[in-house]
Amino acid sequence: MHSKYRRVIKSEEIKLVGVGVSQTYGKDAANKHARTSSVDGTSLDLDNVKKTFAKEIAHTEAQAFQKGFTEGFQKGKEQQKSDTGQTIQMLTSLIEELNELKQKILENAEEQILDLTLAVARKVIHMEVATRREIIQGVLKDAIRIIVDRENMKIHVHPQDFQYMMEIKSDFLSSFDGVKNSVFEEDETVGRGGAIVETQFGEVDARIDQQFNEVKSLLLSSAKHTSTVS
């Protein structure tokens, strides 16, 4: 009878290699999971930081843009105001200069117009006195009327007018009161139709050209006064 050997394996002698591996693997998986969770958490925190930082940057940029825009707008407004003021001042000066130029042109034009008018009138009168010798009679009447002391008058007239006055001398002088010892003299420097009357207190210039110059001066003075008032 064969003897059978039986051995009883105690529980403490059992080694579970697979379990050890499994446990080791389980620990590694847990650690990996923990690390993954930690990394994921960090990723989430970084995203939040990035978003917050981006918002701050956008806000700062918006503030800087608004500040720059406001300052630029204000400077532009002030510059525009300054430019407008300079433009208005320049236009005002230009208008004043134009008014002065206009006044000078008008004055020159008025003087030229008067010269032209008087030249035409002078030519017409010279033609008249050349054909109507009695004109000298009317000129002398106007001259003698303004003389108070009519004694010892010396009347200068053109040679052609002298001949005419000699013909009517007595009648002419007798038409005035207080005329005594008055004589006529020929004077080629006196134009036709005019006269120069010498008295003890001065002379009366009744030459045609001289009267024209006085009329011209009066007209120019009146024109300047009118333009100044307007």
GITAMO-V214741 format. One record per residue. N is the residue number from 1. SS is DSSP state (H for helix, E for strand, - for the rest). Layout:
BEGIN
n->N ss->SS
n->N ss->SS
END
This chain:
BEGIN
n->1 ss->-
n->2 ss->-
n->3 ss->-
n->4 ss->-
n->5 ss->-
n->6 ss->-
n->7 ss->-
n->8 ss->-
n->9 ss->-
n->10 ss->-
n->11 ss->H
n->12 ss->H
n->13 ss->H
n->14 ss->-
n->15 ss->-
n->16 ss->-
n->17 ss->H
n->18 ss->H
n->19 ss->H
n->20 ss->H
n->21 ss->H
n->22 ss->H
n->23 ss->H
n->24 ss->H
n->25 ss->H
n->26 ss->H
n->27 ss->H
n->28 ss->H
n->29 ss->H
n->30 ss->H
n->31 ss->H
n->32 ss->H
n->33 ss->H
n->34 ss->H
n->35 ss->H
n->36 ss->H
n->37 ss->H
n->38 ss->H
n->39 ss->H
n->40 ss->H
n->41 ss->H
n->42 ss->H
n->43 ss->H
n->44 ss->H
n->45 ss->H
n->46 ss->H
n->47 ss->H
n->48 ss->H
n->49 ss->H
n->50 ss->H
n->51 ss->H
n->52 ss->H
n->53 ss->H
n->54 ss->H
n->55 ss->H
n->56 ss->H
n->57 ss->H
n->58 ss->H
n->59 ss->H
n->60 ss->H
n->61 ss->H
n->62 ss->H
n->63 ss->H
n->64 ss->H
n->65 ss->H
n->66 ss->H
n->67 ss->H
n->68 ss->H
n->69 ss->H
n->70 ss->H
n->71 ss->H
n->72 ss->H
n->73 ss->H
n->74 ss->H
n->75 ss->H
n->76 ss->H
n->77 ss->H
n->78 ss->H
n->79 ss->H
n->80 ss->H
n->81 ss->H
n->82 ss->H
n->83 ss->H
n->84 ss->H
n->85 ss->H
n->86 ss->H
n->87 ss->H
n->88 ss->H
n->89 ss->H
n->90 ss->H
n->91 ss->H
n->92 ss->H
n->93 ss->H
n->94 ss->H
n->95 ss->H
n->96 ss->H
n->97 ss->H
n->98 ss->H
n->99 ss->H
n->100 ss->H
n->101 ss->H
n->102 ss->H
n->103 ss->H
n->104 ss->H
n->105 ss->H
n->106 ss->H
n->107 ss->H
n->108 ss->H
n->109 ss->H
n->110 ss->H
n->111 ss->H
n->112 ss->H
n->113 ss->H
n->114 ss->H
n->115 ss->H
n->116 ss->H
n->117 ss->H
n->118 ss->H
n->119 ss->H
n->120 ss->H
n->121 ss->H
n->122 ss->H
n->123 ss->H
n->124 ss->H
n->125 ss->H
n->126 ss->H
n->127 ss->H
n->128 ss->H
n->129 ss->H
n->130 ss->H
n->131 ss->H
n->132 ss->-
n->133 ss->-
n->134 ss->-
n->135 ss->H
n->136 ss->H
n->137 ss->H
n->138 ss->H
n->139 ss->H
n->140 ss->H
n->141 ss->H
n->142 ss->H
n->143 ss->H
n->144 ss->H
n->145 ss->H
n->146 ss->-
n->147 ss->-
n->148 ss->-
n->149 ss->-
n->150 ss->-
n->151 ss->E
n->152 ss->-
n->153 ss->-
n->154 ss->E
n->155 ss->E
n->156 ss->E
n->157 ss->E
n->158 ss->-
n->159 ss->H
n->160 ss->H
n->161 ss->H
n->162 ss->H
n->163 ss->H
n->164 ss->H
n->165 ss->H
n->166 ss->H
n->167 ss->H
n->168 ss->H
n->169 ss->H
n->170 ss->H
n->171 ss->H
n->172 ss->H
n->173 ss->H
n->174 ss->H
n->175 ss->-
n->176 ss->-
n->177 ss->-
n->178 ss->-
n->179 ss->-
n->180 ss->E
n->181 ss->-
n->182 ss->-
n->183 ss->E
n->184 ss->E
n->185 ss->E
n->186 ss->E
n->187 ss->-
n->188 ss->-
n->189 ss->-
n->190 ss->-
n->191 ss->-
n->192 ss->-
n->193 ss->-
n->194 ss->-
n->195 ss->E
n->196 ss->E
n->197 ss->E
n->198 ss->E
n->199 ss->E
n->200 ss->-
n->201 ss->-
n->202 ss->E
n->203 ss->E
n->204 ss->E
n->205 ss->E
n->206 ss->-
n->207 ss->-
n->208 ss->H
n->209 ss->H
n->210 ss->H
n->211 ss->H
n->212 ss->H
n->213 ss->H
n->214 ss->H
n->215 ss->H
n->216 ss->H
n->217 ss->H
n->218 ss->H
n->219 ss->H
n->220 ss->H
n->221 ss->H
n->222 ss->H
n->223 ss->H
n->224 ss->H
n->225 ss->H
n->226 ss->H
n->227 ss->H
n->228 ss->H
n->229 ss->H
n->230 ss->-
END
